[in-house]
Amino acid sequence: MANNQMPHNLDAEAALLGCILIDGDVQADILEALREDDFYQESHREILRAMKAVFGKRKPIDLVTLTDELDRDGSLSRAGGLQYITDLSQLAPSAANYKQYFDIVRRDSVNRSLIRAARDVIDNSMKSADGEASVAFAEKCIYDISKREESAALTGLSDGTVIQDVLRKFEEIQADPNSLRGVETGFTRLDQVTNGLQKSDLIVLAARPGAGKTSFAMNIVEHACLQKGKTAAVFSLEMPRVQIVQRLLCSYAAVSMEKALAGKLNQKEWKNLMLASDKLQKSKIFIDDSSRITPAQILSKCRRLTATEGRLDLVMIDYIQLMGGEETSRGGELNRTQEIGAITRDLKIMAKELDVPVIALSQLRRIQTKEPQLSDLRESGAIEQDADIVMFINRSDQNVTQEDISKGNVVKGAAELNIAKHRNGAQARIRLRFIGEQTKFVDEEDVGMEPPPQPYEKPQQKNWDNPTAEESFPPQGDTDLPFE
């Protein structure tokens, strides 16, 4: 093979095709795993295409059926003619070594794909004005090849390996209910229903505008990172980074954001904010506020974060409808519904590859006179289809008058989290309380609710209608401010 030629081995290609011709027992295994572009020589690609066509018609692949297929579509001469195909059937004395031939053909195919991808990366880098976009493009080129090479064959259960794995998992849970707990949200009932947010799950959180879906998602991030020491990546397409941090600070310090923005904080509230800021600085919360980011760019950034930090436990995206699709970024013509469908599929694939729960916020349709349901997810039914969990926040106090609240017809801040879809568990309705000035949701006691499984500790209930400074933020010790 000359140095300026792409990697290939014509002998291995011919031998592999010969194995298919002479042994019907290996035809299904080989044809399922091969693509036409796995072959370097054009005649071999024509022969494989015809073999797949014959196999698809449920006919045996042999010299007669193959040449007939090639002759009928006018590609017999491009495939090398009758004599060449006859020679292929005689080339391999047996199909015993077909796996070795297959490995050689696929190895050269992968190497050719990598060379082409490298050329695309060079071309893109030569004309790109955005270094970060160039890195994302390069990573995607390699990732697409890696994803294409992933294949899993149909396997039986006779060896018992998978069954034993499942039984071992059940035994671990029986011995310790918290052994396989996912990322804890800080909401007692939600953690009971889900056993924590599980790895590789796509969790869609939807609500009407102003219902607090961003606040609820950030409350989960806050608990996971500040209370449990997890590492989280937050992608905020709607709010700038400073507003996200502002919410985190006020929520964790239990300080009114309205008072903070009006400059009306007392000394104790300042102390709580300073303690909270110190905790936040030491946390592993990473925020990206890029606009119109794509799933491929999010995946690229999360891969780099995992490499630098050594771990990644949670991803939060705010929100799906502001994301850009890959086809749009390349100037494609997909309509918005198709684009959202492609985005949610990519998010599910990303959750599986990163092996972390991904919380993706979603808008609901504007015209609603009832509580949210799955059909209200905006722009695409694919969101419902691809998500492992779909949750809705419903606030009964959103569209009522102050008079209704004062009369006691509606409780201020009353909220319900409706788990409308749960692929691996039960649906549920969970009552919460929203403290608007602190952009914080908290648990509300359910009548007759069973206690959470031990050793998971239920958070201490507070009097959130009139919290004292001590109840708002329980600091460890009494740290004085510099100006006290």
C-alpha positions in Angstrom: 0.0 0.0 0.0 1.5 3.3 -1.1 1.9 6.0 1.6 -0.5 8.4 -0.2 -3.3 5.8 -0.2 -6.0 5.4 2.5 -5.6 2.3 4.7 -7.1 -0.8 3.1 -6.5 -4.6 2.6 -8.2 -5.9 -0.6 -7.3 -9.5 0.2 -9.2 -9.3 3.5 -12.2 -7.6 1.8 -12.3 -10.3 -0.8 -11.9 -13.1 1.7 -14.7 -11.7 3.9 -17.1 -11.5 0.9 -16.1 -15.1 0.0 -17.0 -16.3 3.5 -20.5 -14.8 3.1 -20.9 -16.6 -0.2 -19.9 -20.0 1.0 -21.4 -20.1 4.5 -25.0 -19.3 5.1 -24.5 -19.6 8.9 -22.3 -16.5 9.2 -24.3 -14.3 6.7 -26.6 -12.7 9.3 -23.8 -11.8 11.7 -21.5 -10.3 9.1 -24.1 -8.4 7.0 -25.7 -6.8 10.1 -22.4 -5.4 11.2 -21.0 -4.2 7.8 -21.7 -1.0 5.9 -20.8 -0.4 2.3 -18.2 2.3 3.2 -16.4 -0.3 5.3 -15.0 -1.5 1.9 -12.3 0.4 0.1 -12.8 -1.0 -3.4 -15.9 0.1 -5.3 -16.6 -3.4 -6.7 -16.7 -4.8 -3.1 -19.1 -2.1 -2.0 -21.4 -3.1 -5.0 -21.2 -6.7 -4.0 -22.1 -6.0 -0.4 -25.0 -3.8 -1.3 -26.4 -6.7 -3.5 -25.8 -9.2 -0.7 -27.8 -7.1 1.7 -30.6 -6.8 -0.9 -30.8 -10.6 -1.4 -30.7 -11.2 2.3 -33.5 -8.6 2.8 -35.7 -10.7 0.4 -35.1 -13.7 2.6 -33.3 -15.6 -0.1 -30.0 -17.5 0.4 -26.9 -15.7 -0.8 -25.0 -17.7 -3.3 -23.4 -17.3 -6.7 -26.7 -17.5 -8.6 -28.8 -15.2 -6.4 -26.0 -12.7 -6.1 -25.2 -12.4 -9.8 -28.9 -12.3 -10.6 -29.4 -9.3 -8.2 -26.4 -7.5 -9.7 -27.5 -8.2 -13.2 -31.0 -7.0 -12.6 -29.9 -3.6 -11.3 -27.2 -3.2 -14.0 -24.3 -3.2 -11.6 -22.7 -6.6 -12.5 -19.9 -5.0 -14.5 -19.1 -2.5 -11.7 -18.9 -5.5 -9.3 -16.2 -7.1 -11.4 -18.3 -9.4 -13.6 -19.3 -13.0 -13.3 -15.8 -14.3 -13.3 -14.7 -12.1 -10.3 -17.6 -13.2 -8.2 -16.9 -16.8 -9.1 -13.4 -16.3 -7.9 -14.6 -14.8 -4.6 -16.5 -18.0 -3.9 -13.4 -20.0 -4.4 -11.0 -17.7 -2.6 -11.8 -18.7 1.0 -11.5 -22.5 1.5 -13.7 -22.2 4.6 -15.4 -19.5 6.7 -13.6 -20.4 9.9 -11.4 -17.3 9.8 -14.2 -14.8 9.0 -13.8 -12.9 12.3 -10.1 -12.2 11.5 -11.0 -10.9 8.0 -13.8 -8.8 9.5 -11.6 -7.2 12.1 -9.1 -6.2 9.4 -11.8 -4.7 7.2 -13.3 -2.7 10.1 -10.0 -1.5 11.4 -9.1 0.0 8.0 -12.6 1.5 7.7 -12.3 3.2 11.1 -8.8 4.5 10.2 -10.1 5.9 7.0 -13.0 7.6 8.8 -10.5 9.2 11.3 -8.4 10.5 8.5 -11.4 12.1 6.8 -12.5 13.6 10.1 -9.0 15.0 10.6 -9.1 16.6 7.2 -12.5 18.1 8.1 -11.1 19.4 11.4 -8.2 21.0 9.5 -10.5 22.6 6.9 -12.8 23.9 9.6 -9.9 25.2 11.8 -8.4 27.1 8.8 -11.6 29.2 8.3 -13.1 29.3 11.8 -13.2 32.5 13.8 -14.3 30.9 17.0 -11.8 28.7 18.8 -14.3 27.1 21.2 -16.6 26.2 18.2 -13.6 24.6 16.5 -12.9 22.4 19.5 -16.5 21.4 19.7 -16.5 20.6 16.0 -13.4 18.5 16.4 -14.8 16.6 19.4 -18.0 15.9 17.5 -16.2 14.5 14.5 -14.4 12.0 16.7 -17.5 11.3 18.8 -19.7 10.6 15.7 -17.2 7.9 14.6 -17.0 6.4 18.1 -20.8 6.4 18.3 -21.1 4.8 14.9 -18.8 2.0 15.9 -20.8 1.1 19.0 -22.9 -1.9 18.3 -24.5 -4.5 20.6 -25.6 -7.8 19.3 -28.8 -9.6 20.4 -27.8 -11.9 23.3 -29.7 -14.5 25.2 -30.0 -14.9 28.9 -28.8 -18.5 29.1 -25.4 -17.6 30.6 -27.2 -15.9 33.6 -24.8 -13.0 33.8 -27.3 -10.2 33.4 -29.8 -12.0 35.7 -27.2 -12.3 38.4 -26.4 -8.6 38.1 -30.0 -7.7 38.6 -30.4 -10.0 41.6 -27.2 -8.6 43.1 -28.6 -5.1 42.7 -31.8 -6.2 44.5 -29.8 -7.7 47.3 -27.8 -4.5 47.8 -31.0 -2.5 48.0 -32.5 -5.0 50.4 -29.4 -4.8 52.7 -29.2 -1.0 52.4 -32.1 1.0 50.8 -29.6 3.9 50.2 -26.9 1.8 48.5 -28.0 2.8 45.0 -29.5 6.2 45.8 -29.1 8.7 43.1 -28.4 12.4 43.4 -30.6 13.6 46.3 -32.8 16.6 45.6 -33.4 17.8 49.1 -37.2 17.3 48.7 -38.1 14.4 51.0 -41.1 12.9 49.1 -39.4 13.4 45.7 -36.4 11.5 46.9 -38.6 8.7 48.1 -40.4 8.4 44.8 -37.3 8.5 42.6 -34.7 7.2 45.1 -32.7 10.2 44.0 -32.1 11.3 40.5 -30.7 8.3 38.7 -27.7 8.2 36.4 -28.4 8.4 32.6 -31.9 9.7 33.2 -33.3 12.7 31.3 -35.6 14.6 33.7 -37.8 17.2 32.1 -39.2 19.9 34.4 -42.0 22.1 32.9 -44.2 24.9 34.2 -46.0 28.0 33.2 -44.0 31.2 33.0 -43.2 32.5 36.5 -44.1 29.3 38.3 -40.6 28.8 39.5 -39.1 26.0 37.4 -35.7 27.6 37.3 -35.8 28.2 41.1 -36.8 24.5 41.7 -34.0 23.2 39.5 -31.5 25.5 41.2 -32.7 24.3 44.6 -31.8 20.8 43.5 -28.4 21.9 42.3 -27.9 23.8 45.6 -28.7 20.8 47.8 -26.6 18.4 45.7 -23.5 20.6 45.6 -23.7 22.5 48.9 -25.1 19.8 51.1 -23.8 16.6 49.5 -20.6 17.7 47.8 -21.6 16.9 44.3 -20.3 18.4 41.1 -22.9 20.1 38.8 -22.8 21.8 35.4 -25.5 24.5 34.9 -26.3 25.7 31.4 -28.4 28.9 31.6 -29.6 30.0 28.2 -32.1 32.5 29.6 -30.4 34.1 32.6 -26.9 35.6 32.9 -24.5 34.0 35.3 -24.8 36.8 37.8 -28.5 36.3 38.2 -28.1 32.6 38.7 -25.5 33.2 41.5 -27.8 35.9 43.0 -30.6 33.3 43.3 -28.2 30.7 44.8 -26.9 33.1 47.4 -30.3 34.3 48.6 -31.8 30.9 48.5 -29.0 29.2 50.5 -28.7 32.1 53.0 -32.6 32.3 53.3 -32.4 36.0 52.6 -35.0 38.0 50.8 -33.7 38.9 47.3 -36.1 41.8 47.2 -34.5 43.3 50.4 -31.0 42.6 49.1 -31.7 44.4 45.8 -33.4 47.3 47.7 -30.4 47.7 50.1 -32.5 46.9 53.2 -30.6 44.0 54.7 -30.0 43.9 58.4 -26.7 42.8 60.0 -27.8 39.2 60.6 -28.9 38.9 57.0 -25.5 40.2 55.9 -23.8 37.6 58.0 -25.9 34.9 56.5 -25.0 36.1 53.0 -21.3 36.2 53.8 -21.4 32.6 55.2 -23.4 31.5 52.1 -20.9 33.2 49.7 -18.0 31.4 51.4 -19.8 28.0 51.0 -20.6 28.8 47.3 -17.0 29.7 46.5 -15.9 26.3 47.7 -18.6 24.4 45.9 -18.4 22.5 42.6 -21.1 24.4 40.7 -20.0 25.4 37.2 -22.2 27.8 35.2 -22.3 28.5 31.5 -24.6 31.2 30.2 -23.9 30.9 26.5 -26.9 31.6 24.3 -28.2 29.2 21.7 -25.9 26.4 22.7 -26.3 23.0 21.1 -26.4 19.6 22.7 -23.0 18.7 21.1 -21.4 21.8 22.7 -22.9 20.9 26.1 -21.6 17.4 25.7 -18.1 18.7 24.8 -18.0 21.1 27.8 -19.2 18.4 30.2 -16.5 16.0 28.9 -13.8 18.6 29.6 -15.3 19.3 33.0 -15.3 15.6 33.9 -11.6 15.4 32.7 -10.5 18.4 34.8 -12.6 17.8 38.0 -12.5 14.0 37.9 -16.2 13.7 38.2 -19.6 15.1 37.1 -22.8 14.2 39.0 -25.5 16.4 37.6 -26.3 18.6 34.5 -29.0 21.3 34.5 -30.2 23.0 31.3 -32.5 26.1 31.3 -34.3 25.6 28.9 -34.9 23.3 25.9 -36.7 25.7 23.6 -33.8 28.2 23.7 -31.3 25.5 22.5 -30.0 25.3 18.9 -30.0 22.1 16.9 -27.1 20.7 15.0 -29.0 21.0 11.7 -29.8 24.6 12.3 -26.2 25.4 13.2 -25.2 24.0 9.9 -27.9 25.9 8.0 -30.4 23.0 7.7 -34.1 23.3 7.0 -35.7 21.4 9.9 -38.9 22.9 11.3 -38.9 23.8 14.9 -40.8 20.7 16.0 -38.3 18.4 14.3 -35.4 20.4 15.7 -36.8 20.1 19.3 -37.2 16.4 18.7 -33.6 16.1 17.6 -32.4 18.1 20.6 -34.3 16.0 23.2 -32.9 12.8 21.6 -29.4 14.2 21.8 -30.0 15.2 25.4 -31.0 11.6 26.3 -28.0 10.2 24.5 -25.8 12.7 26.3 -27.2 11.6 29.7 -26.5 8.0 28.8 -22.9 8.7 27.7 -22.0 11.0 30.6 -23.8 8.6 33.0 -25.4 11.4 35.0 -28.9 12.7 35.5 -29.7 15.6 33.2 -32.4 18.1 34.3 -33.8 19.9 31.2 -36.4 22.7 31.7 -39.2 23.1 29.2 -41.8 25.6 28.4 -45.5 24.8 28.2 -48.1 26.0 25.7 -49.4 29.5 26.5 -53.1 28.8 26.3 -54.0 26.9 29.4 -57.0 26.9 31.7 -56.2 23.7 33.5 -53.3 22.1 35.4 -50.3 21.2 33.1 -50.3 17.8 31.5 -48.0 15.9 29.0 -49.8 17.2 25.9 -49.0 20.8 27.0 -45.2 20.4 26.5 -44.4 23.0 23.9 -43.4 22.3 20.3 -42.7 18.6 20.4 -44.1 15.3 21.6 -40.6 14.0 21.5 -39.9 15.7 24.8 -42.5 13.4 26.5 -41.2 10.4 24.5 -37.5 10.8 25.3 -37.7 11.8 28.9 -37.4 9.3 31.7 -39.2 11.6 34.1 -41.5 14.5 33.3 -42.5 16.8 36.2 -44.8 19.8 36.3 -44.9 22.6 38.8 -48.4 23.9 39.4 -49.0 26.9 41.6 -52.6 27.6 42.6 -51.7 31.1 43.8 -50.4 32.3 40.5 -53.6 33.7 39.0 -55.6 34.7 42.0 -56.2 38.0 43.7 -54.8 39.1 47.0 -58.3 39.1 48.3 -58.6 35.3 47.7 -55.4 34.8 49.6 -56.5 37.0 52.5 -59.8 35.1 52.8 -58.0 31.8 52.9 -59.4 30.5 49.7 -55.9 30.0 48.4 -52.7 29.5 50.4 -49.9 31.8 49.4 -47.0 29.9 47.9 -48.8 26.6 47.8 -47.4 24.5 45.0 -47.7 21.0 43.7 -45.1 18.9 41.9 -46.8 16.5 39.6 -44.6 13.6 38.4 -46.7 12.8 35.3 -44.2 10.3 33.7 -41.8 8.1 35.6 -40.3 5.4 33.4 -38.8 3.4 36.3 -41.2 4.2 39.1 -44.6 5.4 40.1 -46.3 8.7 39.3 -46.9 11.0 42.3 -48.2 14.4 43.4 -46.0 16.2 45.9 -47.0 19.3 47.9 -44.4 22.0 48.2 -44.3 25.6 49.5 -42.7 28.4 47.4 -41.0 31.3 49.2 -40.9 33.8 46.5 -38.6 36.4 48.1 -36.0 33.7 48.6 -36.6 32.0 45.2 -36.9 28.7 47.2 -39.2 25.7 47.3 -39.5 23.7 50.5 -41.3 20.5 51.6 -44.8 20.8 53.0 -46.0 18.1 55.4 -48.4 15.6 53.7 -51.1 14.2 56.0 -50.4 10.5 56.6 -47.2 10.6 54.6 -45.0 7.6 55.4 -41.6 8.5 56.9 -38.7 8.4 54.5 -36.6 5.3 54.5 -33.7 5.2 57.0 -30.9 6.3 57.2 -32.1 9.2 55.0 -32.9 12.1 57.4 -36.0 14.1 56.8 -35.2 17.9 56.8 -36.3 19.8 59.9 -39.5 21.7 59.2 -39.4 25.5 59.6 -42.0 28.1 60.2 -41.6 29.7 56.8 -44.5 32.1 57.3 -42.4 34.0 59.8 -38.8 32.7 59.9 -36.4 34.0 62.4 -32.8 34.8 61.5 -31.7 31.7 63.4 -34.2 29.5 61.6 -33.3 31.0 58.2 -29.7 30.0 58.2 -28.1 27.8 60.9 -24.4 28.7 60.6 -21.7 26.6 62.3 -20.4 28.9 65.0 -20.7 32.6 65.2 -18.6 34.2 62.5 -18.3 38.0 62.8 -18.4 40.2 59.8 -15.4 42.5 59.2 -17.4 45.6 59.8 -19.1 44.3 63.1 
